[in-house]
Amino acid sequence: MTAPTPYQRRFCTANGIVQSYLEAGASDHPAVVLIHGLGWDAERLWSSSIDGLVRAGRRVIAPDLRGVGQSAVLDQPHTIARYADDVGALLDEAGVGGYALVGFSMGGMIAVDLAGRLPERVLGLALCCSGLQSTPDDASAVEVMLARAADLGPQRFAAEQAEAIWHRGWADAHPEAVADFKQWRAAMDPVALAHAFRAPSGLDLRAAFARLDLPIEVIAARDDAFLAPATARAVVALNAGANLRFLDDCGHMAPIERPAEFAAAILRFLDRVPVAARYEPETSA
């Protein structure tokens, strides 16, 4: 059996904070930036995806968002736009020119925001188990959930979250992984987690997504408790350059539940990103 591709943890100071990120692959290969979702970090979400991308000839950059992993703490309200500022500054500091973005869940919102602001840098976008807006009803539901989290305490809230994010069949077949998730999630900084849950409040990226002129892949799970198939179809309908792929028998955590199928979908997406453009570094005056 071939050993997995090793990745390095690196640190930089960007956008005024210390940021941690994983890097793997040759620096002159096309760059793929993996943005994790709410309540995760780069290593836990993307470790099963990095090897296949590197073996396919990609350079992988996977940041820890502010407040998780080994990046700076998140002790005040934050927004999707500010997360995008963090990621963009990190990529500048790491010397990454053009890149494809892969955003999971809340990371997809960050990726759309970044792509809208940096069309000359973002060469393709994969939106994975992610929507484009947070309605007033969504924001109210977050507040109800956070109040419930305070009442339940970290352990019971983590258990409740586990019921929602995993496909039932996968959870039943992987009890050790679910137990590990519960323990890890319960140990997270509750202040940072609350700020992250509130970050998308009032967001509506539909118009920005519709304006994007680049290859787009929308990857959705048929049994996702947070993103209904109809919502995924509505997202794709906004942009003529978008493709839609569904993963069957899969809950919200597609990169972990269906790693082979997920990786194959990402590689098919990367095949649509123009090869010449991938290698163009950022130029300075």
C-alpha positions as CSV (number, residue, x, y, z in Angstrom):
1,M,0.0,0.0,0.0
2,T,1.3,3.4,-0.9
3,A,1.8,5.8,2.0
4,P,-0.4,8.9,2.1
5,T,1.1,12.1,0.9
6,P,2.5,14.0,3.9
7,Y,1.4,17.5,4.5
8,Q,3.2,20.3,6.4
9,R,1.6,22.6,8.9
10,R,2.7,26.2,8.3
11,F,2.1,29.5,10.0
12,C,2.0,33.1,8.8
13,T,0.9,36.4,10.1
14,A,-1.8,37.7,7.7
15,N,-4.7,40.2,8.1
16,G,-3.3,41.1,11.5
17,I,-3.4,37.6,13.1
18,V,-1.4,34.4,13.2
19,Q,-3.0,31.9,10.8
20,S,-2.3,28.2,10.5
21,Y,-2.6,26.2,7.3
22,L,-1.7,22.8,5.8
23,E,0.3,22.6,2.6
24,A,1.2,19.7,0.4
25,G,2.4,19.2,-3.2
26,A,5.0,21.0,-5.3
27,S,4.9,24.8,-5.2
28,D,4.9,25.0,-9.0
29,H,1.8,22.8,-9.4
30,P,-1.8,24.3,-9.8
31,A,-3.0,25.5,-6.4
32,V,-6.2,24.2,-4.8
33,V,-7.4,26.0,-1.7
34,L,-9.6,23.9,0.6
35,I,-11.9,25.9,3.0
36,H,-13.4,24.0,5.8
37,G,-16.8,24.6,7.4
38,L,-18.2,25.8,10.7
39,G,-17.0,23.8,13.7
40,W,-14.2,22.0,11.9
41,D,-10.6,22.6,11.2
42,A,-8.5,21.8,8.1
43,E,-6.9,18.6,9.3
44,R,-10.1,16.9,10.5
45,L,-12.1,17.8,7.4
46,W,-9.5,17.5,4.6
47,S,-7.0,14.9,5.6
48,S,-8.6,12.2,3.5
49,S,-8.8,14.6,0.4
50,I,-5.3,15.9,0.3
51,D,-3.5,12.8,-0.8
52,G,-5.6,12.3,-4.0
53,L,-5.2,15.9,-5.0
54,V,-1.4,15.9,-4.6
55,R,-1.1,12.6,-6.5
56,A,-3.2,14.3,-9.3
57,G,-0.6,17.0,-9.6
58,R,-2.0,19.8,-7.4
59,R,-0.6,22.0,-4.7
60,V,-3.0,22.0,-1.7
61,I,-3.4,24.9,0.7
62,A,-5.9,24.2,3.6
63,P,-6.3,27.1,6.1
64,D,-7.5,26.8,9.7
65,L,-10.2,29.5,9.9
66,R,-9.9,32.1,12.7
67,G,-11.0,30.5,15.9
68,V,-10.3,26.9,15.2
69,G,-7.3,24.6,14.8
70,Q,-4.1,26.5,15.4
71,S,-5.1,29.9,14.0
72,A,-5.8,32.9,16.2
73,V,-8.7,32.9,18.6
74,L,-12.1,34.3,17.6
75,D,-13.3,36.3,20.6
76,Q,-15.6,38.8,18.9
77,P,-18.3,38.8,16.2
78,H,-17.1,37.9,12.8
79,T,-18.6,37.8,9.3
80,I,-18.2,35.7,6.1
81,A,-16.6,38.7,4.4
82,R,-14.0,38.9,7.3
83,Y,-13.3,35.2,7.0
84,A,-12.7,35.8,3.3
85,D,-10.3,38.7,4.1
86,D,-8.4,36.3,6.4
87,V,-8.1,33.6,3.7
88,G,-7.2,36.1,0.9
89,A,-4.4,37.6,3.1
90,L,-3.1,34.2,4.0
91,L,-2.8,33.2,0.3
92,D,-1.0,36.5,-0.5
93,E,1.4,35.8,2.3
94,A,1.9,32.2,1.1
95,G,2.7,33.4,-2.4
96,V,-0.2,31.7,-4.1
97,G,-1.1,33.3,-7.4
98,G,-4.1,31.8,-9.3
99,Y,-6.0,29.0,-7.5
100,A,-9.2,26.9,-7.5
101,L,-11.3,27.2,-4.4
102,V,-13.1,24.3,-2.8
103,G,-15.4,25.4,0.0
104,F,-17.4,23.1,2.3
105,S,-20.6,24.2,4.1
106,M,-19.8,27.7,5.6
107,G,-16.5,27.5,3.8
108,G,-18.5,27.6,0.5
109,M,-19.9,30.9,1.4
110,I,-16.4,32.2,2.2
111,A,-15.2,30.9,-1.2
112,V,-18.1,32.6,-3.1
113,D,-17.3,35.9,-1.3
114,L,-13.6,35.6,-2.2
115,A,-14.3,34.6,-5.8
116,G,-16.5,37.6,-6.3
117,R,-13.8,40.0,-5.1
118,L,-10.8,38.3,-6.8
119,P,-11.9,37.2,-10.3
120,E,-8.4,37.5,-11.6
121,R,-7.1,35.1,-8.9
122,V,-9.9,32.5,-8.5
123,L,-9.9,30.2,-11.5
124,G,-12.6,27.8,-10.5
125,L,-15.0,27.2,-7.6
126,A,-16.4,24.0,-6.0
127,L,-19.3,24.6,-3.6
128,C,-19.8,21.6,-1.4
129,C,-22.9,21.1,0.8
130,S,-23.2,24.8,0.9
131,G,-26.0,27.4,0.4
132,L,-25.7,31.1,-0.5
133,Q,-27.9,32.9,2.0
134,S,-29.0,33.2,5.6
135,T,-32.6,34.4,5.9
136,P,-34.1,36.1,9.0
137,D,-35.7,32.8,9.9
138,D,-32.2,31.1,9.7
139,A,-30.8,33.7,12.0
140,S,-33.6,33.2,14.5
141,A,-33.1,29.5,14.3
142,V,-29.4,30.0,15.1
143,E,-30.2,32.0,18.2
144,V,-32.7,29.3,19.4
145,M,-30.0,26.7,18.8
146,L,-27.3,28.6,20.7
147,A,-29.7,29.1,23.6
148,R,-30.3,25.4,23.6
149,A,-26.6,24.7,23.5
150,A,-26.1,26.8,26.6
151,D,-28.9,24.8,28.4
152,L,-27.6,21.4,27.3
153,G,-24.0,22.0,27.9
154,P,-21.1,21.0,25.6
155,Q,-21.4,17.2,25.8
156,R,-25.1,17.0,25.1
157,F,-25.0,19.7,22.5
158,A,-22.2,17.9,20.6
159,A,-24.3,14.7,20.7
160,E,-27.3,16.6,19.3
161,Q,-25.2,18.0,16.5
162,A,-23.9,14.5,15.7
163,E,-27.5,13.4,15.1
164,A,-27.9,16.1,12.5
165,I,-24.7,16.1,10.5
166,W,-24.1,12.4,9.7
167,H,-26.1,10.1,7.5
168,R,-27.7,7.5,9.8
169,G,-26.3,4.5,8.0
170,W,-22.8,6.0,8.1
171,A,-23.0,6.9,11.8
172,D,-24.2,3.3,12.7
173,A,-21.3,1.8,10.8
174,H,-18.7,4.2,12.3
175,P,-19.5,4.6,16.0
176,E,-15.9,5.3,17.0
177,A,-15.7,8.2,14.5
178,V,-19.0,9.6,15.8
179,A,-17.8,9.3,19.4
180,D,-14.6,11.0,18.6
181,F,-16.5,13.8,16.9
182,K,-18.7,14.3,20.0
183,Q,-15.6,14.5,22.3
184,W,-13.8,16.9,20.0
185,R,-16.8,19.2,19.4
186,A,-17.6,19.3,23.1
187,A,-14.0,20.6,23.8
188,M,-14.3,23.4,21.3
189,D,-14.2,27.0,22.5
190,P,-18.0,27.8,22.9
191,V,-17.4,31.6,22.3
192,A,-15.7,31.0,19.0
193,L,-18.3,28.5,18.0
194,A,-21.1,30.9,18.7
195,H,-19.4,33.7,16.7
196,A,-19.0,31.3,13.8
197,F,-22.7,30.2,13.9
198,R,-23.7,33.9,13.7
199,A,-21.2,34.9,11.0
200,P,-23.5,34.2,8.0
201,S,-26.4,36.2,9.5
202,G,-28.1,38.5,6.9
203,L,-25.9,37.1,4.1
204,D,-27.2,36.8,0.6
205,L,-24.6,35.8,-2.0
206,R,-27.0,34.8,-4.8
207,A,-26.3,37.8,-7.0
208,A,-22.6,37.6,-6.5
209,F,-22.7,33.8,-7.4
210,A,-24.7,34.5,-10.5
211,R,-22.1,37.0,-11.7
212,L,-19.2,34.6,-11.4
213,D,-17.6,33.8,-14.8
214,L,-15.6,30.6,-14.1
215,P,-16.0,26.9,-13.9
216,I,-18.3,26.0,-10.9
217,E,-19.1,22.6,-9.4
218,V,-21.9,22.3,-6.9
219,I,-21.5,19.0,-4.9
220,A,-24.5,18.1,-2.8
221,A,-25.6,15.1,-0.6
222,R,-29.0,13.7,-1.2
223,D,-29.6,13.2,2.6
224,D,-28.1,16.4,3.8
225,A,-30.1,17.7,6.8
226,F,-28.9,21.3,6.1
227,L,-29.2,21.6,2.3
228,A,-32.2,20.1,0.6
229,P,-31.7,18.8,-3.0
230,A,-34.1,21.5,-4.2
231,T,-31.9,24.2,-2.7
232,A,-28.9,22.8,-4.5
233,R,-30.7,22.8,-7.8
234,A,-31.8,26.4,-7.2
235,V,-28.1,27.4,-6.5
236,V,-27.0,25.8,-9.8
237,A,-29.8,27.5,-11.7
238,L,-28.3,30.9,-10.9
239,N,-25.2,30.4,-12.9
240,A,-24.9,28.9,-16.4
241,G,-21.3,27.8,-15.7
242,A,-22.3,25.6,-12.8
243,N,-22.6,21.8,-12.8
244,L,-24.5,19.8,-10.1
245,R,-23.4,16.4,-8.7
246,F,-25.3,14.5,-6.0
247,L,-23.7,12.0,-3.7
248,D,-26.1,9.2,-2.8
249,D,-26.6,7.8,0.7
250,C,-24.7,10.7,2.2
251,G,-25.3,13.2,4.9
252,H,-23.9,16.7,5.4
253,M,-20.3,15.5,6.0
254,A,-19.6,14.4,2.4
255,P,-15.8,14.7,2.5
256,I,-15.7,12.2,5.4
257,E,-18.6,10.0,4.7
258,R,-17.9,9.4,1.0
259,P,-14.2,10.3,0.6
260,A,-13.6,8.4,-2.7
261,E,-16.7,9.8,-4.4
262,F,-16.1,13.2,-3.1
263,A,-12.5,13.2,-4.3
264,A,-13.5,12.0,-7.7
265,A,-16.0,14.9,-8.0
266,I,-13.4,17.4,-7.0
267,L,-10.9,16.0,-9.6
268,R,-13.6,16.1,-12.3
269,F,-14.2,19.7,-11.4
270,L,-10.5,20.5,-11.6
271,D,-10.4,19.1,-15.1
272,R,-12.7,22.0,-16.1
273,V,-10.3,24.6,-14.8
274,P,-8.1,25.9,-17.7
275,V,-4.6,24.3,-17.4
276,A,-2.7,27.3,-18.7
277,A,-4.5,29.7,-16.3
278,R,-3.7,27.5,-13.3
279,Y,0.0,28.1,-13.7
280,E,-0.1,31.9,-14.0
281,P,1.4,33.5,-10.8
282,E,0.2,36.8,-9.5
283,T,2.2,39.6,-11.1
284,S,3.2,42.8,-9.4
285,A,3.8,46.2,-11.0
